[in-house]
Every structure is written in structure tokens, then in C-alpha cells.
Amino acid sequence: MTPESTDLYDGLQHEVAVFARRAEQTRLGALGPARNSMDRAAYLLLSRLDQEGPTGVKALAHGMGIDSSTVTRQAAPLVDAALVRRTADPDDGRAVVLQLTPRGSSRLEEVRSSRRELMALLTQEWTEGEREQFHTLLHRFNRAMGQWQSGGGPA
């Protein structure tokens, strides 16, 4: 590793650490009434159910890179709030399927809309190309991190 690359990697890890702290402090806070109204775990779980439709707990856990017991624990307050419906898997009555309710879908869109506004505000000085490039690189970084965490090595 050259001194230049050491400086670059030090800078990258520092910026990732700052980003993680700020994101956690604000929950990427959004704007308006939805600000800080949904934690990261709930947002990611609801988003996944929105994208995939009714999904078994094991499949959700695998897709999200977390343990089934974690999905069950994160889903419990969402079920209590009627944002998610829990049903028995028709193919295996012992397994649980989670499904976004209409209320959950509405709540998710409220939070997404608020977070979109925040993203627009934070990147208002950027070109469309810069926003697209940032999205592409951040997605690539997150994918590589997910693969590394699951034991698959670098992307």
C-alpha cells in the first residue's frame, strides 16, 4: 500500500464513520411530520415487504442478511401497530409469512416521501449526474459490505 492509498483509505473510512454517525443520529431524519418517526429496522423491513410482497421470515432474514429471530423481533411492533400482518405459511403451517398491510403501505410512503424531500434538499447543489453517481457508488459499496459480512469476501 502506498502512502497515497493509505491516506485515501483513511479518508474513506473516516467519511463512512461520520456518515454512519450522522445517519444514526438523524435516522436520515426526513422532513416535516415524518421526521424521526420510523427507525431504520422498521423502514428496511417495510421496504422489503413492499418490494417483495408477502414473504416468509426465513426468506426475509436471508435477504436482509440478518437472523430470523431478529426479523421476528423487529416485526413484532409492526404487527402490533397493524403495519404488518403475520399469517401461517400455506405450505408449512409452522412457518410465518409477513405481509405489508394497507396501513403499513401508507405509512411507508409517508416516510419515503419525507426522506425523498430530505435527499433532494441535501443534494440540491448537485447535478443529476452527481446524484446518480453517488447512488451507484453507494449501492455498490453497500453490496460489497453485505457480501463481506456474509463471509463471501469482497464484491
FIPAMAR-735775 format. One record per residue: residue in three letters; x, y, z of N, C-alpha, C in turn. Coordinates in steps of 0.02 Angstrom, whole numbers, plus 50000, padded with zeros to 5 digits. Layout:
BEGIN
  type    n.u    n.v    n.w   ca.u   ca.v   ca.w    c.u    c.v    c.w
   ALA      X      Y      Z      X      Y      Z      X      Y      Z
...
end
This chain:
BEGIN
  type    n.u    n.v    n.w   ca.u   ca.v   ca.w    c.u    c.v    c.w
   MET  50043  49941  50000  50000  50000  50000  50045  50062  50000
   THR  50031  50107  49956  50071  50169  49951  50046  50219  50002
   PRO  50088  50268  50019  50065  50321  50065  50003  50357  50039
   GLU  49998  50366  49974  49940  50399  49945  49877  50358  49955
   SER  49883  50291  49944  49823  50249  49952  49806  50243  50026
   THR  49855  50243  50070  49842  50242  50142  49801  50304  50162
   ASP  49822  50361  50137  49785  50423  50151  49713  50419  50124
   LEU  49705  50392  50063  49639  50386  50033  49595  50340  50074
   TYR  49621  50281  50093  49581  50234  50133  49566  50262  50202
   ASP  49613  50298  50231  49599  50331  50295  49542  50381  50287
   GLY  49545  50420  50233  49492  50468  50220  49424  50435  50208
   LEU  49425  50380  50169  49362  50344  50156  49332  50316  50221
   GLN  49373  50283  50261  49345  50254  50323  49320  50308  50369
   HIS  49354  50365  50370  49331  50421  50413  49264  50447  50388
   GLU  49257  50457  50323  49194  50483  50296  49136  50433  50306
   VAL  49151  50368  50300  49099  50318  50313  49079  50320  50387
   ALA  49127  50328  50432  49112  50331  50503  49070  50393  50519
   VAL  49088  50450  50490  49049  50512  50500  48978  50503  50473
   PHE  48973  50474  50413  48907  50463  50382  48865  50418  50427
   ALA  48894  50363  50451  48857  50316  50493  48832  50350  50557
   ARG  48875  50391  50588  48854  50426  50649  48798  50475  50634
   ARG  48805  50514  50581  48754  50564  50565  48689  50531  50544
   ALA  48693  50477  50507  48633  50442  50486  48597  50413  50547
   GLU  48634  50386  50593  48603  50358  50653  48574  50413  50698
   GLN  48609  50468  50704  48584  50523  50746  48519  50551  50719
   THR  48513  50555  50654  48454  50586  50624  48405  50535  50596
   ARG  48427  50471  50594  48388  50419  50559  48374  50442  50488
   LEU  48422  50479  50460  48410  50515  50397  48343  50549  50403
   GLY  48338  50586  50457  48281  50616  50487  48221  50635  50446
   ALA  48228  50644  50382  48171  50665  50343  48150  50736  50361
   LEU  48095  50756  50334  48069  50823  50346  47997  50819  50367
   GLY  47973  50871  50398  47903  50875  50416  47882  50827  50471
   PRO  47817  50808  50471  47791  50767  50525  47820  50697  50528
   ALA  47849  50671  50473  47877  50604  50474  47948  50603  50501
   ARG  47974  50660  50519  48043  50664  50543  48053  50619  50604
   ASN  48104  50577  50599  48122  50530  50653  48065  50487  50677
   SER  48017  50473  50633  47958  50436  50654  47962  50361  50641
   MET  48015  50339  50607  48021  50268  50594  48095  50249  50598
   ASP  48109  50200  50639  48180  50180  50644  48202  50142  50583
   ARG  48267  50135  50577  48298  50104  50519  48274  50033  50508
   ALA  48270  49994  50561  48249  49924  50555  48178  49918  50527
   ALA  48133  49958  50554  48064  49957  50530  48061  49979  50457
   TYR  48097  50032  50440  48096  50057  50371  48121  50004  50322
   LEU  48176  49971  50339  48204  49921  50294  48159  49860  50288
   LEU  48128  49840  50343  48082  49783  50341  48020  49798  50300
   LEU  47990  49857  50312  47931  49876  50274  47948  49884  50200
   SER  48005  49914  50185  48026  49923  50116  48034  49855  50081
   ARG  48063  49808  50116  48074  49741  50087  48007  49708  50072
   LEU  47961  49713  50119  47894  49683  50108  47858  49718  50051
   ASP  47868  49783  50045  47837  49821  49990  47865  49797  49923
   GLN  47930  49785  49920  47962  49763  49858  47945  49690  49840
   GLU  47944  49647  49891  47939  49575  49878  47869  49546  49888
   GLY  47825  49584  49920  47760  49556  49936  47764  49511  49997
   PRO  47711  49473  50012  47712  49428  50070  47773  49382  50067
   THR  47809  49380  50122  47872  49343  50123  47880  49307  50190
   GLY  47907  49248  50187  47921  49210  50247  47978  49242  50287
   VAL  47976  49231  50352  48026  49260  50397  48097  49237  50377
   LYS  48105  49173  50362  48171  49148  50343  48197  49181  50280
   ALA  48154  49189  50230  48174  49220  50167  48191  49294  50179
   LEU  48152  49327  50221  48167  49397  50237  48234  49403  50271
   ALA  48245  49360  50320  48309  49361  50357  48367  49351  50309
   HIS  48361  49301  50266  48415  49287  50219  48427  49347  50173
   GLY  48374  49375  50146  48379  49432  50100  48407  49495  50133
   MET  48395  49502  50197  48417  49561  50233  48484  49551  50268
   GLY  48509  49488  50266  48573  49474  50297  48571  49475  50373
   ILE  48513  49457  50401  48507  49455  50474  48476  49388  50495
   ASP  48473  49376  50559  48447  49314  50587  48370  49315  50587
   SER  48340  49256  50580  48266  49250  50582  48237  49278  50647
   SER  48271  49266  50703  48246  49291  50767  48246  49368  50768
   THR  48294  49398  50733  48296  49471  50728  48237  49497  50688
   VAL  48222  49464  50633  48163  49484  50593  48100  49478  50635
   THR  48093  49422  50671  48034  49412  50713  48029  49467  50766
   ARG  48084  49483  50797  48085  49536  50848  48068  49604  50817
   GLN  48096  49620  50759  48083  49684  50726  48012  49688  50700
   ALA  47984  49632  50681  47916  49632  50654  47863  49639  50708
   ALA  47876  49618  50768  47826  49618  50822  47793  49686  50832
   PRO  47831  49741  50840  47797  49805  50848  47760  49828  50785
   LEU  47783  49806  50727  47749  49824  50664  47682  49787  50659
   VAL  47680  49725  50684  47618  49688  50686  47570  49720  50737
   ASP  47597  49739  50795  47556  49772  50846  47527  49838  50822
   ALA  47564  49873  50779  47541  49937  50751  47499  49928  50689
   ALA  47485  49866  50670  47444  49850  50611  47476  49874  50546
   LEU  47543  49878  50545  47579  49895  50484  47597  49832  50444
   VAL  47600  49777  50480  47617  49712  50451  47568  49660  50477
   ARG  47550  49614  50434  47506  49558  50453  47549  49495  50455
   ARG  47540  49456  50506  47576  49392  50514  47526  49336  50503
   THR  47543  49291  50456  47499  49234  50443  47541  49170  50439
   ALA  47507  49114  50443  47541  49050  50436  47556  49039  50361
   ASP  47614  49011  50348  47633  48994  50279  47586  48939  50255
   PRO  47553  48949  50197  47506  48898  50173  47540  48831  50157
   ASP  47605  48833  50141  47641  48772  50125  47670  48737  50187
   ASP  47679  48776  50240  47708  48749  50302  47678  48788  50360
   GLY  47627  48761  50390  47590  48795  50443  47632  48817  50502
   ARG  47692  48788  50510  47737  48807  50564  47774  48872  50549
   ALA  47782  48887  50485  47820  48947  50464  47773  49007  50462
   VAL  47803  49067  50467  47765  49129  50469  47780  49169  50406
   VAL  47727  49198  50378  47733  49244  50321  47713  49313  50345
   LEU  47753  49363  50326  47737  49432  50343  47714  49469  50280
   GLN  47665  49512  50289  47637  49548  50233  47623  49620  50254
   LEU  47640  49666  50211  47626  49737  50223  47551  49748  50220
   THR  47523  49783  50268  47452  49799  50268  47442  49865  50229
   PRO  47381  49881  50210  47369  49946  50179  47393  50004  50223
   ARG  47382  49998  50288  47406  50049  50335  47482  50053  50333
   GLY  47515  49995  50331  47588  49994  50327  47613  50024  50262
   SER  47579  50010  50208  47598  50038  50143  47592  50114  50144
   SER  47538  50139  50172  47527  50211  50177  47579  50244  50220
   ARG  47594  50213  50277  47644  50240  50323  47713  50241  50292
   LEU  47730  50187  50256  47794  50183  50222  47800  50238  50170
   GLU  47748  50250  50132  47751  50302  50081  47758  50371  50112
   GLU  47726  50382  50169  47733  50446  50205  47807  50458  50224
   VAL  47838  50406  50251  47908  50412  50272  47954  50418  50211
   ARG  47942  50378  50160  47982  50383  50098  47978  50452  50068
   SER  47919  50480  50065  47910  50546  50036  47949  50598  50075
   SER  47946  50594  50141  47983  50640  50183  48058  50632  50174
   ARG  48081  50571  50168  48153  50558  50159  48176  50579  50089
   ARG  48132  50572  50040  48148  50597  49972  48160  50672  49974
   GLU  48116  50707  50010  48124  50780  50017  48191  50798  50048
   LEU  48210  50760  50100  48274  50773  50132  48332  50760  50083
   MET  48329  50705  50046  48382  50690  49997  48386  50745  49945
   ALA  48329  50770  49923  48329  50825  49874  48361  50887  49904
   LEU  48345  50902  49965  48373  50960  49999  48449  50954  50007
   LEU  48471  50896  50030  48542  50886  50043  48584  50885  49980
   THR  48553  50868  49924  48590  50864  49861  48568  50917  49810
   GLN  48536  50969  49835  48509  51019  49789  48563  51055  49748
   GLU  48624  51057  49773  48679  51089  49737  48714  51041  49689
   TRP  48693  50979  49689  48724  50928  49646  48688  50925  49579
   THR  48725  50902  49529  48693  50890  49464  48656  50823  49468
   GLU  48612  50811  49421  48577  50747  49418  48629  50690  49410
   GLY  48680  50702  49370  48733  50653  49360  48770  50637  49424
   GLU  48782  50688  49465  48817  50677  49529  48773  50636  49576
   ARG  48708  50650  49577  48663  50611  49619  48661  50538  49596
   GLU  48658  50528  49531  48657  50460  49503  48723  50424  49519
   GLN  48779  50459  49512  48844  50428  49526  48849  50410  49600
   PHE  48828  50455  49643  48830  50441  49715  48787  50380  49732
   HIS  48727  50378  49703  48683  50321  49714  48715  50256  49691
   THR  48744  50257  49632  48776  50197  49603  48834  50174  49648
   LEU  48876  50220  49668  48934  50202  49709  48914  50180  49779
   LEU  48864  50213  49808  48841  50194  49875  48809  50124  49873
   HIS  48770  50111  49821  48740  50045  49812  48795  49992  49805
   ARG  48844  50007  49765  48900  49960  49755  48938  49948  49820
   PHE  48950  50001  49858  48984  49995  49922  48943  49953  49971
   ASN  48878  49966  49975  48834  49928  50020  48832  49854  50000
   ARG  48829  49841  49935  48829  49771  49912  48894  49736  49931
   ALA  48951  49770  49922  49015  49740  49940  49019  49728  50015
   MET  48995  49775  50054  48995  49766  50126  48951  49708  50147
   GLY  48893  49702  50116  48848  49646  50131  48879  49579  50114
   GLN  48913  49575  50057  48947  49513  50037  49003  49497  50086
   TRP  49040  49547  50106  49095  49536  50153  49068  49511  50220
   GLN  49014  49543  50244  48986  49524  50309  48957  49454  50308
   SER  48933  49432  50251  48904  49365  50246  48957  49312  50233
   GLY  49021  49332  50235  49075  49285  50227  49094  49272  50155
   GLY  49064  49310  50109  49078  49299  50038  49139  49335  50012
   GLY  49173  49372  50054  49231  49410  50032  49210  49472  49994
   PRO  49259  49508  49967  49243  49570  49932  49203  49557  49868
   ALA  49165  49607  49848  49122  49600  49789  49164  49593  49727
end
